Amino acid sequence: DLTGNLTVGNALTGNLTIDNGATLDTTALNSYGITLAGNWANSGSFISNANTVTFNGGSTQTINAGGTGTSVDDTTKDFNNLTISDPTLQIITSELEVDGTLTIDANKTLDLNGQNLDTSGGLVITNNGTIIVTGVLGGTGTLTQGVAATLNLASTPTITTLTATAAGNTVNYNGSSAQTIMVPSTSTYDILK
């Protein structure tokens, strides 16, 4: 079991596992974020406070955040800020909930792998790479597509605001059944497929 608080300089080269009954707290008074090169598995409690978790491994990384479903604000399973700086981050076995900011860097991929992305905490998403959504993209959040970004949607998004006017960004509605095209905040897409 792991119970404790983070300190300065939390760059981890391996996997991070929070066991059932254990708690990892980033502490509210300090900027104790985590930079992780391995995989993330949370069966216990992760207290993110106002801090950032950055995934920066050299190959595909996975998250099992232990989330319980969209529109459920589970403060022991969610991330406050999340940055994808590795080639591909894949979500496995549970939804992803981020309450602050979610940033996908250029040439990087967030693959939700059939899981949901819960934006009910007012999440601000900046996509400069690729997001693959085959589950639900819903809640009160906003998504802004950067230059040359790609958003693949297999379901109809229900987020509050979508901005998709940056040069060369593409939004693909590629579900196997009928989808409703979301009207972006500026009423235009740069590239819509």
Summary of the structure (lengths in Angstrom):
residues: 193
radius of gyration: 16.2
end to end distance: 47.9
largest distance: 50.6
contacts: 655
relative contact order: 0.11
helix: 0%
strand: 42%
